[in-house]
Amino acid sequence: MLSNNHDQVIILITMITMTSVLAALSLRGLFASFPHAQASSAVVPRAEEVSSPFPPTPEGLTVIQSLVHPNVSISYKEPGICETTPDVKSYSGYVHLPPYVSTDLDESQDYPLNTFFWFFESRNDPSNAPLVIVLNGGPGGASTSMATSNLGPCLVEPASNSTRLNPWSWNNNANLLFIDQPNFVGFSYDVLTNVTVRKSLIQPADFASGIPAQTNSFRIGVTGSQEILRTANSTDHAAMAIWHFAQTWFSEQVNVLQSPAAGANELPDSHNTNQTTRRFQ
């Protein structure tokens, strides 16, 4: 739980490159909530059609439709991995920004921004603990990779299929917010797209006629569109995108962390009976 005092915000910008541990973690939790998609046009095949390369249909999501920012929403859930300290909560999800929400710097943002975050409560007095925002460097490094190393709440075991608590995590005394930014970094995306990956070459693919077999050098999966004009092309543009993310997260998400049920009208989403929509007055 966060306090209403946002003066205690620390932004940490790191220059550590992304590790491969997210691949192992995604099979155990994060991909269970990725993508927190609201659009019914998602291109992910059904779970019964393919078992491993594609994320399963998300379940147990809560969606907040912002009343402050038109057509902006947050979708999130408790992933139940990494931070397993009793009574310490964590949330993973997306801030969904529609096209043209950002007209700053004459940027033609004709694409949606679905920015992934992973929030961890402080293990000690989260209501009064400061908030540390972790932005990885690179550019193009996923901040969520930091959640499973050095300053994060957990460390990946040698077998890469489980984690252990990190006793030196920064969330011992601070709330941590990891953000994958800009678009195409980590789990953040514009439009969900089936792709093939051969070595370092990622290409959009059409699996309508069948899903190809994978090999050690040929993989398939789901990412953003890979359109180079659908992400920030400068530090200034990336800063504007994260500013719009922050306006939504602080005005809406903090209310959820404080009181998930207070003042909320719950309506089942028409596309997913496991999804709850909340509108805050």
C-alpha positions in Angstrom: 0.0 0.0 0.0 1.3 3.4 -0.9 0.8 6.6 0.9 -0.6 9.7 -0.8 2.7 11.4 -0.3 4.3 11.3 -3.8 7.2 13.5 -2.7 9.2 10.4 -1.8 9.8 9.2 -5.3 13.2 8.1 -6.4 13.9 7.4 -10.1 16.7 4.9 -10.7 18.1 4.7 -14.3 20.3 1.7 -14.7 22.7 0.7 -17.5 22.5 -3.1 -16.9 21.7 -5.1 -20.0 18.7 -7.5 -20.0 19.3 -11.0 -18.9 17.7 -14.2 -20.1 16.0 -15.0 -16.8 12.6 -13.5 -17.9 12.2 -16.4 -20.3 12.2 -18.9 -17.4 10.0 -16.7 -15.3 7.5 -16.0 -18.0 6.6 -19.7 -18.2 5.8 -19.6 -14.4 3.9 -16.4 -14.0 4.4 -13.3 -16.0 3.2 -14.8 -19.3 0.1 -16.0 -17.3 -0.8 -12.3 -17.3 0.7 -11.3 -20.6 -0.7 -9.7 -22.5 -3.3 -8.0 -20.3 -5.0 -7.5 -23.6 -8.4 -5.9 -23.9 -8.9 -6.1 -27.6 -10.6 -9.1 -29.0 -8.5 -9.0 -32.1 -5.4 -10.4 -30.3 -3.6 -12.7 -32.7 -2.5 -15.3 -30.1 -3.7 -18.8 -31.0 -6.0 -20.6 -28.5 -4.3 -22.6 -25.8 -5.7 -25.8 -27.2 -4.0 -25.1 -30.5 -0.5 -24.7 -29.2 1.0 -25.4 -25.9 4.3 -23.5 -25.4 5.4 -20.6 -27.7 2.4 -18.4 -27.0 1.2 -16.9 -23.8 -2.1 -18.4 -22.4 -5.3 -16.4 -22.2 -4.9 -14.1 -19.2 -7.2 -14.8 -16.2 -8.0 -13.0 -13.0 -7.4 -9.5 -14.5 -8.7 -6.3 -13.1 -9.2 -3.4 -15.6 -9.5 0.2 -14.5 -11.1 2.6 -17.0 -9.7 6.0 -16.3 -12.2 8.8 -15.7 -9.4 11.3 -15.8 -7.8 10.4 -19.1 -10.3 9.4 -21.9 -9.8 5.9 -23.4 -6.9 5.2 -21.1 -6.9 2.1 -18.8 -4.8 -0.1 -16.6 -5.0 -3.9 -16.4 -3.2 -5.8 -13.7 -3.1 -8.9 -11.5 -1.1 -10.4 -8.7 1.3 -12.7 -10.5 2.3 -14.7 -7.4 5.9 -15.1 -8.3 9.2 -13.6 -7.3 8.1 -11.8 -4.2 6.7 -14.5 -1.9 7.1 -12.9 1.5 3.9 -13.4 3.4 1.5 -10.4 3.2 3.8 -8.5 0.8 1.9 -7.7 -2.4 3.1 -7.3 -6.0 1.2 -6.4 -9.2 2.1 -6.8 -12.8 0.1 -5.2 -15.6 -0.2 -2.6 -18.3 -1.0 1.0 -18.7 -2.9 1.1 -22.1 -2.6 4.5 -23.9 -4.6 4.9 -27.2 -3.2 6.4 -30.4 -2.7 10.2 -30.4 -2.7 10.5 -26.6 0.8 12.1 -27.0 1.1 15.1 -29.3 4.1 16.5 -27.7 7.2 17.4 -29.6 5.2 17.2 -32.9 5.3 13.4 -32.6 2.8 11.5 -34.8 1.9 8.8 -32.3 -0.6 6.9 -34.5 -0.2 3.7 -32.6 -1.2 2.5 -29.1 1.2 2.3 -26.2 0.8 -0.8 -23.9 3.5 -0.2 -21.3 4.3 -3.1 -18.9 5.0 -2.5 -15.2 5.8 -4.7 -12.2 5.2 -3.2 -8.8 6.4 -4.6 -5.5 5.4 -3.4 -2.0 8.0 -2.7 0.5 8.5 -5.5 3.0 8.5 -2.9 5.8 5.8 -0.2 6.3 4.9 0.2 2.6 2.4 3.0 3.4 5.3 5.2 4.5 8.1 3.8 2.4 9.4 5.8 -0.6 8.7 4.7 -4.2 11.7 3.8 -6.4 11.0 3.8 -10.1 13.5 1.6 -12.0 14.2 2.5 -15.6 16.8 0.3 -17.3 19.2 1.8 -19.8 20.6 0.4 -23.0 18.7 2.0 -24.6 16.1 -0.7 -24.9 16.8 -2.7 -21.8 13.8 -4.2 -19.9 13.6 -2.9 -16.4 11.7 -6.0 -15.3 15.0 -7.9 -15.7 16.2 -6.0 -12.7 13.4 -7.5 -10.6 15.1 -10.9 -10.6 18.7 -9.7 -10.0 20.7 -7.5 -7.6 18.2 -4.9 -6.3 15.0 -7.0 -7.0 12.9 -9.0 -4.6 14.1 -12.4 -6.0 17.0 -14.2 -7.6 16.8 -17.0 -10.2 17.9 -20.4 -9.1 20.7 -22.1 -11.2 18.2 -24.4 -12.8 16.3 -21.3 -14.2 12.9 -22.7 -13.4 12.4 -21.2 -9.9 13.4 -18.2 -7.8 14.4 -17.6 -4.2 13.9 -14.4 -2.1 16.6 -11.8 -2.2 17.3 -10.8 1.4 19.1 -7.7 0.2 16.3 -6.4 -2.1 15.7 -2.7 -2.2 12.1 -3.4 -1.4 13.1 -4.2 2.2 12.6 -0.5 2.7 11.1 0.9 -0.5 8.2 0.3 -2.9 9.6 -0.7 -6.3 8.1 0.1 -9.7 9.8 -1.5 -12.7 8.7 -0.2 -16.1 9.5 -1.7 -19.5 9.9 1.3 -21.8 9.6 2.5 -24.5 7.4 0.4 -26.8 8.9 -3.0 -27.9 11.1 -3.2 -24.8 10.5 -6.2 -22.5 6.8 -7.0 -22.4 5.7 -3.6 -23.7 4.1 -3.5 -27.2 1.9 -1.6 -29.6 -0.2 -4.3 -31.4 0.2 -8.0 -30.7 1.8 -9.7 -33.6 2.8 -13.3 -34.3 6.5 -13.5 -35.2 9.3 -15.8 -36.2 12.8 -15.4 -34.7 15.9 -16.7 -36.6 19.0 -15.8 -34.7 18.6 -12.1 -34.1 16.1 -11.5 -36.9 12.5 -11.0 -35.8 9.9 -11.0 -38.5 6.0 -10.8 -38.4 4.4 -14.0 -39.5 1.0 -15.4 -40.6 0.2 -18.7 -39.0 -3.2 -19.1 -40.6 -2.0 -22.1 -42.6 -0.3 -23.7 -39.6 2.3 -23.2 -36.9 5.9 -24.1 -38.0 8.0 -26.4 -35.9 10.7 -24.8 -33.7 14.4 -25.6 -33.7 17.4 -24.4 -31.7 17.9 -21.6 -34.3 14.2 -20.9 -35.3 11.6 -19.7 -32.8 8.1 -18.4 -32.9 6.1 -16.2 -30.5 4.2 -13.0 -29.9 5.7 -9.5 -29.7 4.8 -6.0 -30.8 4.4 -5.1 -34.5 8.2 -4.5 -35.1 7.4 -1.4 -37.0 10.3 0.9 -36.2 8.2 4.1 -36.4 5.9 2.8 -33.6 8.3 3.4 -30.8 10.2 6.4 -29.4 13.1 7.5 -31.7 14.7 9.8 -29.2 15.2 10.3 -25.5 12.8 13.2 -25.6 10.0 11.1 -27.1 10.7 8.3 -24.7 10.4 10.8 -21.8 7.0 12.0 -23.1 5.7 8.4 -23.3 6.8 7.6 -19.7 5.3 11.0 -18.6 1.9 9.9 -19.9 2.3 6.5 -18.3 3.1 8.2 -14.9 0.0 10.4 -15.1 -2.2 7.4 -15.4 -0.4 5.2 -12.9 -0.2 7.7 -10.2 -3.8 9.0 -10.6 -5.4 5.5 -10.9 -3.2 2.7 -9.8 -2.3 4.1 -6.4 -6.0 4.2 -5.6 -6.2 0.4 -6.3 -3.2 -0.4 -4.2 -4.7 1.6 -1.3 -8.3 0.3 -1.4 -9.2 -2.1 -4.2 -12.9 -2.1 -3.4 -13.6 1.4 -2.1 -15.9 3.3 -4.4 -15.7 0.8 -7.2 -18.4 -0.5 -9.4 -17.5 -4.0 -10.6 -18.8 -5.1 -14.0 -17.8 -8.3 -15.7 -16.0 -7.8 -19.0 -18.0 -9.0 -22.0 -14.9 -10.8 -23.5 -13.6 -12.6 -20.4 -15.6 -13.8 -17.4 -12.4 -13.9 -15.4 -11.8 -10.2 -15.9 -13.2 -7.5 -13.6 -13.6 -3.9 -14.7 -13.5 -1.1 -12.1 -14.5 2.5 -12.5 -13.5 4.9 -9.8 -15.7 7.9 -9.1 
